[in-house]
Amino acid sequence: MIHVTSQMGRVGAERRTVYCMTKHAIEGLTKAMGVELAPENIRVNAIAPGATLTPLMEHYISLQDDPVAFRQKIESDSPLPGLVSAESVVRTALFLASDDASWITGVVLPVDGGVTAGR
């Protein structure tokens, strides 16, 4: 089982209280289910993407007063350049679903370019 959460499950953010709360809950759910379902040989993990380049994110950026500056701010928050690609998130899910991750359970794997590592 693979849950999808957000980097906001690891940090807090102004004006994002409810969003952060729900993402923190998914992290706890993932850990508890990982332990609870392990005896049944069911692995439960989560992916916590950072700002991901999707059509919705592009639209959100376009709505800002200064879209270029806003995008640059998001990108500058990450130690790795740019935004997270949707492909990176998919590849992480494929890894977690594969036999290569057969000994991984109860883990929340950030795919955020190092954003939460620096906080």
Backbone torsions as a table, in degrees:
resi	resn	phi	psi	omega
1	MET	NA	135.3	179.5
2	ILE	-127.6	116.7	174.2
3	HIS	-90.5	153.1	173.0
4	VAL	-117.0	123.8	179.9
5	THR	-120.6	-132.3	-177.2
6	SER	-161.7	160.4	173.4
7	GLN	-59.5	-21.8	179.1
8	MET	-70.7	-6.5	171.6
9	GLY	-79.7	-5.6	-178.8
10	ARG	-114.6	-14.3	-177.0
11	VAL	-137.3	173.6	172.6
12	GLY	-109.9	163.0	178.8
13	ALA	-152.2	141.1	177.5
14	GLU	-58.8	137.6	179.4
15	ARG	61.1	21.9	179.2
16	ARG	-130.2	24.8	-172.0
17	THR	-54.2	-53.8	-176.2
18	VAL	-66.8	-41.1	177.9
19	TYR	-59.6	-48.5	179.5
20	CYS	-61.0	-42.2	-179.8
21	MET	-58.6	-45.4	-178.0
22	THR	-67.9	-35.3	179.5
23	LYS	-72.1	-37.1	173.9
24	HIS	-61.5	-39.1	179.5
25	ALA	-62.8	-40.7	178.9
26	ILE	-64.3	-37.2	176.6
27	GLU	-61.4	-45.9	178.2
28	GLY	-63.9	-41.8	177.6
29	LEU	-59.0	-44.4	-179.3
30	THR	-60.9	-46.2	-179.0
31	LYS	-64.9	-46.5	-179.0
32	ALA	-64.5	-44.7	179.1
33	MET	-66.5	-35.4	178.0
34	GLY	-58.6	-41.4	178.2
35	VAL	-73.7	-47.1	-175.3
36	GLU	-64.2	-37.5	-175.2
37	LEU	-95.2	-5.0	179.7
38	ALA	-57.2	-41.4	178.6
39	PRO	-60.9	-21.1	177.4
40	GLU	-91.0	5.5	-177.5
41	ASN	62.7	34.1	175.3
42	ILE	-108.1	120.8	178.2
43	ARG	-92.8	138.6	179.4
44	VAL	-130.6	119.0	179.4
45	ASN	-136.4	172.4	178.4
46	ALA	-139.2	155.4	173.9
47	ILE	-113.1	133.8	-179.5
48	ALA	-119.3	84.5	-179.4
49	PRO	-70.7	151.7	168.8
50	GLY	-87.6	-158.1	179.4
51	ALA	-60.6	113.0	-172.4
52	THR	-107.3	133.0	-178.8
53	LEU	-73.9	98.9	178.4
54	THR	-132.1	167.5	175.5
55	PRO	-57.3	-36.9	178.7
56	LEU	-64.9	-41.9	178.5
57	MET	-65.2	-41.7	177.7
58	GLU	-59.7	-41.7	179.0
59	HIS	-65.1	-44.7	179.1
60	TYR	-59.4	-43.4	178.2
61	ILE	-62.1	-41.8	-177.3
62	SER	-64.5	-22.1	-178.6
63	LEU	-81.3	-10.0	-176.6
64	GLN	-75.7	156.1	178.9
65	ASP	-56.4	-41.7	178.4
66	ASP	-130.6	85.9	-174.6
67	PRO	-56.7	-38.2	-178.5
68	VAL	-65.1	-47.6	179.3
69	ALA	-64.5	-39.0	179.7
70	PHE	-63.4	-46.2	178.6
71	ARG	-62.9	-42.0	178.1
72	GLN	-60.7	-38.0	178.5
73	LYS	-64.2	-46.3	178.7
74	ILE	-60.0	-47.2	-178.0
75	GLU	-65.0	-35.3	-177.7
76	SER	-74.0	-16.1	176.9
77	ASP	-70.3	-19.7	-174.8
78	SER	-98.6	132.7	173.4
79	PRO	-60.5	-34.8	174.1
80	LEU	-87.6	144.0	-175.1
81	PRO	-71.2	148.2	173.5
82	GLY	85.9	-167.0	176.9
83	LEU	-103.5	161.1	176.9
84	VAL	-65.9	135.9	176.3
85	SER	-87.3	146.7	175.9
86	ALA	-59.4	-33.6	178.4
87	GLU	-61.1	-38.2	177.9
88	SER	-62.2	-39.8	179.0
89	VAL	-66.3	-44.2	179.3
90	VAL	-62.8	-44.9	-180.0
91	ARG	-62.8	-35.3	176.8
92	THR	-65.8	-42.5	177.2
93	ALA	-61.8	-42.9	179.2
94	LEU	-62.3	-40.1	176.5
95	PHE	-61.3	-50.0	-177.9
96	LEU	-62.9	-28.5	179.1
97	ALA	-83.7	-10.1	-174.8
98	SER	-88.3	167.9	175.1
99	ASP	-65.0	-21.8	177.7
100	ASP	-63.1	-21.1	179.3
101	ALA	-108.4	24.6	-173.7
102	SER	-64.6	-15.3	-179.1
103	TRP	-112.5	20.4	-179.6
104	ILE	-115.1	122.3	174.8
105	THR	-151.8	149.5	179.3
106	GLY	73.8	21.8	-175.5
107	VAL	-109.1	141.2	171.8
108	VAL	-110.3	113.3	-174.6
109	LEU	-98.9	112.4	177.9
110	PRO	-71.7	137.1	172.2
111	VAL	-125.9	73.5	-169.1
112	ASP	-134.5	16.5	178.0
113	GLY	67.2	16.1	178.8
114	GLY	93.0	6.8	-177.1
115	VAL	-57.8	-49.5	-176.7
116	THR	-76.7	-17.3	176.8
117	ALA	-66.4	-30.5	-177.6
118	GLY	-91.4	2.9	-178.2
119	ARG	-107.2	NA	NA
